[in-house]
Amino acid sequence: MPQSHIVRFSVEAEDEVESPAVAEDGRQWIWLAFAPQYRLILAAVVGPRVFETALLVIQITARIACRVPVFFCDGFRCYADALRMVYGHLKVFEPTGKKGRPRHPVIEPDAELVYAQLIKVKEKGRLTGLKEKVIFGAEKLIAVGLKISTSLIERVNETFRHALAPLVRKSRSFCKDRELMIKRVLFWTCCDNFAREHQSLRVLIPEEQRTKKGLIEQKYSKERQAWLLI
């Protein structure tokens, strides 16, 4: 994936708290990694809101993206550590010969890694504003000229809620079995990626090649852009 491309992360949740790996109340979240240029869901994982799940989502994304993309997400703090684990290297400090304990090795992020957060600011449960925060690669983010946005992945969240009955808000539909929920999410992910036709992927016909049928001018080709990540 070219470095200027974007991956947006989302966790469908009602709050920002973490949950234990095996919650007694069965709380699970749907984690999504989304490439907006292709309208392609790169990873979909059902799991608790913990570091291990965040790491798994990023590992799956890294297997698909051949280069280091630009990452945008919400303010969930575990993403930064998970990105550093996947797109980072261990830096070992040489002994200085001075008294005292030597510096411990640290994991530094890749020089090409860009990661920014779009944090919702709420007051009494109502959205009052948005705060942008660049965690890694501030200079590179300015160089590529990208705007920090998570609107498209939020739209994907809404699509999931319309497609899967257990995700509908204020509904009697629910799923007791986590395995069944995982199968539903993965099935819909495949359907959305490869079966649904995305109008936003249409190809614009050059003005000199357009044809007219009466008053109607065909502006877009019937062929869709390929989903190949080159």
SERO-4910 file (N, C-alpha, C, O; in steps of 0.05 Angstrom, whole numbers):
BEGIN
 pado doro    nc1    nc2    nc3   cac1   cac2   cac3    cc1    cc2    cc3    oc1    oc2    oc3
  Met    A     17    -24      0      0      0      0     18     25      0     36     27     17
  Pro    A     13     44    -18     29     68    -18     27     83      9      8     81     23
  Gln    A     48     97     15     50    109     42     30    132     46     23    138     69
  Ser    A     19    143     24      0    165     27    -28    154     33    -46    170     38
  His    A    -32    128     32    -58    117     37    -64    115     66    -46    116     83
  Ile    A    -89    114     72    -98    117    100   -112     92    109   -126     78     94
  Val    A   -108     85    134   -123     64    148   -136     77    172   -123     90    189
  Arg    A   -162     73    174   -176     84    197   -186     61    215   -196     41    205
  Phe    A   -182     65    241   -191     44    260   -216     54    274   -221     78    277
  Ser    A   -232     34    282   -256     41    297   -262     18    316   -258     -5    309
  Val    A   -273     25    339   -282      5    358   -311     13    365   -315     34    377
  Glu    A   -330     -4    358   -358      2    365   -362     -2    394   -364    -25    404
  Ala    A   -364     20    409   -367     18    438   -382     43    448   -383     63    434
  Glu    A   -393     40    472   -409     62    483   -392     79    503   -401    100    511
  Asp    A   -368     69    510   -352     84    529   -323     79    522   -316     64    504
  Glu    A   -305     92    537   -276     90    532   -262     72    551   -237     71    551
  Val    A   -276     57    568   -263     41    588   -254     15    575   -265      6    555
  Glu    A   -234      2    587   -225    -24    578   -241    -45    593   -252    -41    614
  Ser    A   -243    -69    580   -257    -91    593   -237   -114    597   -218   -116    582
  Pro    A   -242   -131    617   -224   -154    620   -226   -173    596   -246   -172    581
  Ala    A   -206   -190    593   -205   -207    570   -230   -225    569   -240   -230    547
  Val    A   -239   -235    591   -263   -251    592   -282   -238    612   -282   -243    636
  Ala    A   -299   -220    601   -318   -205    618   -341   -222    626   -352   -237    609
  Glu    A   -350   -220    651   -372   -236    660   -398   -229    646   -415   -246    642
  Asp    A   -401   -204    638   -425   -195    625   -423   -199    594   -442   -192    580
  Gly    A   -401   -211    585   -399   -218    557   -394   -194    538   -399   -196    514
  Arg    A   -384   -172    549   -380   -148    532   -358   -153    512   -336   -161    518
  Gln    A   -365   -150    486   -347   -152    464   -351   -128    445   -373   -117    444
  Trp    A   -330   -121    431   -331    -99    413   -323   -108    385   -308   -127    382
  Ile    A   -332    -94    365   -324    -99    337   -303    -80    330   -307    -55    330
  Trp    A   -279    -90    323   -257    -73    316   -253    -74    285   -253    -96    273
  Leu    A   -251    -51    273   -249    -49    244   -225    -33    235   -219    -13    247
  Ala    A   -212    -42    214   -191    -26    201   -201    -23    172   -208    -42    159
  Phe    A   -201      2    163   -215      9    138   -197     26    120   -185     46    130
  Ala    A   -194     19     95   -179     35     75   -199     50     58   -212     39     40
  Pro    A   -203     76     63   -224     91     50   -221     94     20   -240     97      5
  Gln    A   -196     94     10   -192     98    -19   -205     75    -35   -214     79    -57
  Tyr    A   -205     51    -23   -216     28    -37   -243     19    -25   -255      0    -35
  Arg    A   -253     33     -5   -277     24     10   -274     -5     18   -292    -21     15
  Leu    A   -250    -11     28   -243    -39     35   -239    -42     65   -223    -27     77
  Ile    A   -252    -61     77   -248    -68    105   -224    -86    107   -226   -109     98
  Leu    A   -202    -77    118   -178    -93    119   -178   -114    141   -168   -135    138
  Ala    A   -191   -107    163   -192   -126    186   -217   -121    201   -227    -99    204
  Ala    A   -229   -143    211   -252   -142    228   -249   -163    250   -247   -187    244
  Val    A   -248   -154    274   -243   -172    297   -265   -167    319   -271   -144    324
  Val    A   -275   -188    330   -293   -185    353   -278   -193    378   -268   -216    380
  Gly    A   -276   -175    397   -261   -181    421   -264   -159    442   -276   -139    437
  Pro    A   -253   -164    466   -255   -144    488   -238   -119    481   -220   -120    464
  Arg    A   -243    -98    495   -230    -72    491   -204    -72    507   -202    -58    527
  Val    A   -184    -86    497   -159    -89    511   -136    -87    490   -141    -87    466
  Phe    A   -111    -85    501    -88    -81    483    -85   -105    464    -78   -101    441
  Glu    A    -89   -129    474    -85   -153    457   -102   -153    432    -93   -161    411
  Thr    A   -127   -143    435   -144   -142    411   -135   -120    392   -135   -124    368
  Ala    A   -127    -97    403   -116    -76    386    -92    -86    370    -89    -80    347
  Leu    A    -74   -101    384    -51   -111    371    -58   -131    348    -46   -131    327
  Leu    A    -78   -147    353    -87   -167    333    -97   -152    308    -91   -161    285
  Val    A   -113   -132    311   -124   -117    289   -102   -105    272   -102   -106    247
  Ile    A    -82    -93    285    -60    -80    271    -42   -101    257    -32    -96    236
  Gln    A    -38   -124    270    -23   -145    257    -36   -155    232    -22   -160    212
  Ile    A    -62   -158    232    -77   -167    208    -74   -146    186    -70   -152    163
  Thr    A    -77   -120    194    -74    -98    175    -47    -98    163    -44    -93    139
  Ala    A    -26   -102    179      1   -102    169      7   -124    149     23   -121    131
  Arg    A     -7   -147    152     -3   -169    133    -14   -161    105     -5   -171     85
  Ile    A    -35   -145    105    -48   -137     80    -34   -114     66    -30   -114     42
  Ala    A    -27    -93     82    -15    -69     71     15    -75     68     29    -81     87
  Cys    A     25    -72     43     53    -78     38     72    -56     47     96    -61     49
  Arg    A     62    -32     53     79    -11     63     67      0     89     46    -10     98
  Val    A     78     21     99     68     33    124     47     54    116     55     75    106
  Pro    A     22     50    122      2     70    115     -1     91    136     14     90    156
  Val    A    -18    110    132    -25    131    152    -49    120    168    -69    111    157
  Phe    A    -47    122    195    -68    112    212    -82    134    226    -70    152    238
  Phe    A   -109    134    225   -126    152    240   -145    135    257   -155    115    248
  Cys    A   -151    144    282   -170    130    298   -180    149    320   -175    173    320
  Asp    A   -196    138    339   -206    153    361   -184    155    383   -161    149    377
  Gly    A   -191    163    407   -172    167    427   -165    143    444   -153    147    466
  Phe    A   -171    119    435   -165     96    451   -135     93    454   -121     91    434
  Arg    A   -125     92    478    -96     94    483    -80     70    475    -56     72    471
  Cys    A    -92     46    473    -77     22    466    -67     21    438    -49      6    432
  Tyr    A    -78     37    420    -69     36    392    -40     44    389    -26     33    374
  Ala    A    -32     64    404     -4     74    401     16     53    408     35     49    393
  Asp    A     12     38    430     31     17    438     30     -6    418     51    -18    411
  Ala    A      6    -12    408      4    -34    388     17    -27    362     31    -44    349
  Leu    A     14     -2    353     28      7    328     58      6    331     72     -1    313
  Arg    A     67     14    355     96     14    360    107    -15    360    129    -20    351
  Met    A     91    -34    369     99    -62    370    101    -73    341    120    -88    335
  Val    A     83    -65    324     82    -76    297    101    -60    278    116    -72    263
  Tyr    A     99    -34    279    115    -16    262    136     -2    279    136     22    281
  Gly    A    154    -17    291    175     -5    307    199    -23    308    199    -46    298
  His    A    220    -13    320    245    -28    323    256    -23    351    252     -2    363
  Leu    A    271    -42    360    283    -41    387    309    -24    386    327    -30    370
  Lys    A    310     -3    402    334     14    403    349      7    430    338     11    451
  Val    A    373     -2    427    390     -9    450    411     13    454    425     21    435
  Phe    A    414     22    478    433     44    485    460     31    493    461     13    509
  Glu    A    481     42    482    508     33    489    515     42    517    507     64    526
  Pro    A    531     26    532    540     35    559    557     61    557    574     64    540
  Thr    A    552     79    576    566    105    576    591    104    593    608    122    591
  Gly    A    593     84    610    616     82    628    613     99    654    630     98    671
  Lys    A    590    113    656    585    129    680    571    112    701    561     90    695
  Lys    A    570    123    725    556    109    747    526    109    742    515    127    729
  Gly    A    514     89    754    485     87    751    476     65    733    492     53    719
  Arg    A    451     60    733    439     39    717    439     47    687    434     71    681
  Pro    A    445     29    669    444     35    640    415     39    632    396     29    644
  Arg    A    411     54    611    384     59    600    372     33    589    386     18    575
  His    A    348     28    594    334      5    584    328      8    554    323     31    545
  Pro    A    329    -13    539    321    -11    510    292     -2    507    275     -7    524
  Val    A    287     13    486    260     24    481    252     16    452    269     12    435
  Ile    A    226     15    448    216      9    421    208     36    408    190     49    417
  Glu    A    222     42    387    217     67    372    200     62    348    204     41    334
  Pro    A    181     80    342    164     76    318    180     79    292    200     93    291
  Asp    A    171     66    271    183     69    245    183     98    236    164    113    242
  Ala    A    203    106    221    205    134    212    182    141    193    175    164    191
  Glu    A    170    121    180    149    126    161    121    125    174    101    130    161
  Leu    A    120    118    199     95    115    213     82    142    219     94    159    231
  Val    A     57    144    211     41    168    218     15    158    232      1    142    221
  Tyr    A     11    169    255    -12    161    271    -24    185    285    -10    199    299
  Ala    A    -50    190    280    -63    213    292    -90    205    303   -103    186    293
  Gln    A   -100    219    323   -125    213    336   -145    237    332   -137    260    332
  Leu    A   -170    230    329   -191    250    329   -209    243    353   -224    224    353
  Ile    A   -206    260    374   -219    254    400   -245    270    403   -245    295    398
  Lys    A   -266    257    410   -292    271    414   -292    283    442   -286    270    462
  Val    A   -299    309    443   -302    323    468   -332    325    475   -347    337    460
  Lys    A   -339    313    498   -368    312    505   -372    327    532   -355    327    549
  Glu    A   -396    338    534   -404    351    559   -433    342    565   -451    348    550
  Lys    A   -436    329    588   -462    318    596   -473    300    575   -497    300    569
  Gly    A   -456    283    563   -464    264    543   -469    274    515   -476    259    497
  Arg    A   -464    300    511   -468    312    485   -442    320    473   -424    329    487
  Leu    A   -439    317    447   -415    323    432   -412    354    430   -430    367    419
  Thr    A   -390    364    440   -386    393    439   -364    401    420   -362    425    413
  Gly    A   -347    383    413   -325    389    395   -307    365    389   -311    344    400
  Leu    A   -288    370    372   -268    349    364   -240    360    369   -234    383    363
  Lys    A   -223    343    379   -195    350    385   -176    332    369   -178    308    371
  Glu    A   -158    344    354   -139    329    339   -113    326    354   -104    345    367
  Lys    A   -101    302    353    -76    297    367    -59    279    350    -67    256    343
  Val    A    -35    288    343    -17    272    327      3    258    345     17    271    361
  Ile    A      4    232    344     20    216    362     48    211    349     68    215    362
  Phe    A     48    201    324     72    195    310     72    209    283     51    211    270
  Gly    A     95    220    274     98    229    247     84    255    240     71    258    220
  Ala    A     86    275    258     73    301    253     83    314    228     67    325    212
  Glu    A    109    315    224    121    328    200    112    314    175    106    327    155
  Lys    A    112    287    175    104    272    151     75    276    145     67    277    122
  Leu    A     58    279    166     30    283    161     25    310    147      8    312    129
  Ile    A     41    330    155     39    356    141     48    354    112     37    366     94
  Ala    A     69    338    108     81    335     81     61    322     62     59    330     39
  Val    A     47    301     71     28    287     54      2    303     50    -14    297     32
  Gly    A     -3    322     68    -26    339     65    -53    326     70    -73    333     57
  Leu    A    -54    308     89    -79    294     95    -93    307    118    -81    317    137
  Lys    A   -120    306    117   -136    317    139   -143    294    158   -151    272    149
  Ile    A   -141    299    184   -148    278    204   -178    275    204   -193    294    212
  Ser    A   -188    252    196   -217    248    195   -223    218    199   -208    201    190
  Thr    A   -244    213    213   -254    185    217   -283    183    208   -297    164    216
  Ser    A   -292    201    191   -321    201    184   -328    177    167   -350    166    171
  Leu    A   -310    167    150   -318    145    133   -319    119    148   -337    102    143
  Ile    A   -301    115    168   -303     91    184   -328     92    202   -339     71    208
  Glu    A   -336    116    210   -361    118    226   -385    110    208   -404     99    218
  Arg    A   -383    117    182   -404    109    164   -405     78    161   -426     67    158
  Val    A   -381     66    161   -380     36    160   -393     24    185   -407      4    183
  Asn    A   -389     37    208   -401     28    233   -432     28    230   -445      9    239
  Glu    A   -442     49    218   -471     51    214   -481     29    195   -502     18    199
  Thr    A   -465     23    174   -472      2    156   -474    -25    170   -492    -41    165
  Phe    A   -455    -30    188   -456    -55    204   -481    -56    221   -493    -77    224
  Arg    A   -488    -33    233   -512    -33    250   -537    -39    234   -556    -52    244
  His    A   -538    -30    209   -562    -35    193   -562    -64    183   -583    -75    179
  Ala    A   -538    -76    179   -536   -102    167   -539   -125    188   -550   -146    181
  Leu    A   -530   -120    212   -530   -141    233   -550   -134    255   -547   -114    268
  Ala    A   -569   -151    258   -591   -146    277   -581   -142    306   -591   -124    320
  Pro    A   -561   -158    316   -552   -154    344   -540   -127    349   -537   -119    373
  Leu    A   -532   -112    328   -519    -86    332   -539    -63    331   -531    -40    335
  Val    A   -564    -69    326   -584    -47    324   -588    -36    352   -592    -50    371
  Arg    A   -588     -9    354   -592      4    379   -621      2    389   -640      3    373
  Lys    A   -624     -1    415   -650     -3    428   -668    -23    414   -690    -18    406
  Ser    A   -657    -47    412   -671    -69    399   -672    -94    416   -655    -96    434
  Arg    A   -691   -112    412   -692   -137    426   -674   -158    414   -670   -180    424
  Ser    A   -662   -152    391   -644   -170    378   -618   -171    393   -606   -150    399
  Phe    A   -608   -195    398   -582   -198    411   -570   -225    403   -584   -242    393
  Cys    A   -545   -228    409   -531   -253    402   -518   -264    428   -501   -251    439
  Lys    A   -526   -288    436   -515   -300    460   -488   -313    456   -472   -314    475
  Asp    A   -483   -322    432   -459   -337    426   -439   -320    412   -444   -309    391
  Arg    A   -415   -317    424   -394   -300    412   -385   -311    385   -379   -296    367
  Glu    A   -383   -338    383   -374   -350    358   -393   -343    335   -384   -338    313
  Leu    A   -419   -344    341   -438   -337    321   -436   -307    313   -439   -300    289
  Met    A   -430   -290    332   -426   -262    326   -402   -258    309   -402   -242    290
  Ile    A   -380   -272    315   -356   -270    298   -362   -278    270   -353   -266    251
  Lys    A   -377   -300    266   -384   -310    240   -401   -290    225   -397   -286    201
  Arg    A   -419   -277    239   -436   -256    226   -419   -233    216   -422   -224    193
  Val    A   -401   -224    233   -384   -201    226   -366   -208    202   -364   -192    183
  Leu    A   -354   -231    202   -336   -239    180   -351   -243    154   -342   -236    133
  Phe    A   -375   -255    156   -391   -259    132   -399   -232    120   -397   -228     96
  Trp    A   -408   -213    137   -415   -187    126   -391   -172    115   -394   -157     96
  Thr    A   -368   -175    128   -344   -162    118   -337   -172     89   -332   -155     72
  Cys    A   -339   -198     85   -334   -208     58   -355   -198     38   -348   -192     15
  Cys    A   -380   -197     47   -401   -188     30   -397   -158     22   -400   -151     -1
  Asp    A   -390   -142     42   -386   -113     37   -361   -109     19   -362    -90      2
  Asn    A   -340   -125     22   -316   -121      6   -319   -130    -22   -309   -117    -41
  Phe    A   -332   -153    -27   -331   -166    -53   -358   -170    -66   -358   -177    -90
  Ala    A   -380   -166    -53   -406   -171    -65   -421   -145    -70   -435   -142    -90
  Arg    A   -419   -126    -52   -434   -100    -55   -420    -82    -75   -395    -82    -77
  Glu    A   -436    -67    -89   -425    -48   -109   -423    -21    -95   -444    -10    -87
  His    A   -400     -9    -94   -396     16    -81   -396     38   -102   -378     40   -119
  Gln    A   -415     56   -101   -418     77   -121   -394     96   -120   -387    107   -141
  Ser    A   -381     99    -98   -359    118    -96   -334    108   -110   -315    123   -113
  Leu    A   -334     83   -118   -311     72   -132   -313     74   -163   -297     63   -177
  Arg    A   -333     88   -172   -337     91   -201   -314    107   -213   -302    124   -200
  Val    A   -309    102   -239   -287    115   -253   -297    137   -271   -316    133   -287
  Leu    A   -286    161   -268   -294    184   -284   -283    181   -312   -259    176   -316
  Ile    A   -300    185   -333   -291    184   -361   -280    211   -368   -292    231   -363
  Pro    A   -256    211   -381   -245    237   -391   -265    252   -408   -280    239   -424
  Glu    A   -265    278   -406   -285    294   -420   -285    290   -450   -307    290   -462
  Glu    A   -262    286   -462   -260    282   -491   -271    255   -500   -276    251   -523
  Gln    A   -274    236   -481   -284    209   -488   -313    204   -481   -323    183   -485
  Arg    A   -326    225   -470   -354    221   -462   -373    221   -486   -367    234   -507
  Thr    A   -395    206   -484   -414    204   -505   -441    214   -495   -447    213   -471
  Lys    A   -458    225   -513   -484    235   -506   -506    219   -519   -504    211   -543
  Lys    A   -527    214   -504   -551    202   -514   -574    221   -509   -586    221   -488
  Gly    A   -579    238   -529   -598    259   -525   -587    281   -507   -566    292   -514
  Leu    A   -600    286   -485   -591    306   -466   -574    294   -444   -563    308   -427
  Ile    A   -571    267   -444   -557    254   -422   -528    248   -431   -523    237   -452
  Glu    A   -509    257   -415   -481    252   -420   -470    233   -399   -473    236   -375
  Gln    A   -458    211   -409   -447    191   -391   -420    201   -380   -400    204   -395
  Lys    A   -419    207   -354   -395    217   -341   -378    195   -328   -354    199   -325
  Tyr    A   -390    173   -322   -376    152   -307   -377    125   -323   -397    119   -335
  Ser    A   -355    111   -321   -353     85   -334   -369     64   -318   -373     67   -293
  Lys    A   -379     44   -331   -393     22   -317   -375      4   -302   -383    -10   -284
  Glu    A   -349      5   -308   -329    -11   -294   -323      3   -267   -323     27   -265
  Arg    A   -317    -13   -247   -309     -3   -221   -280     -5   -217   -266    -22   -229
  Gln    A   -269     11   -199   -241     10   -193   -235    -17   -180   -251    -28   -165
  Ala    A   -211    -27   -185   -203    -52   -173   -196    -49   -144   -189    -27   -135
  Trp    A   -199    -69   -128   -194    -68    -99   -165    -76    -94   -158    -79    -70
  Leu    A   -148    -79   -114   -121    -87   -110   -105    -66    -95   -107    -42   -103
  Leu    A    -90    -73    -75    -73    -54    -60    -45    -54    -72    -29    -72    -66
  Ile    A    -39    -35    -89    -13    -34   -102      4    -12    -91     27     -9   -100
***
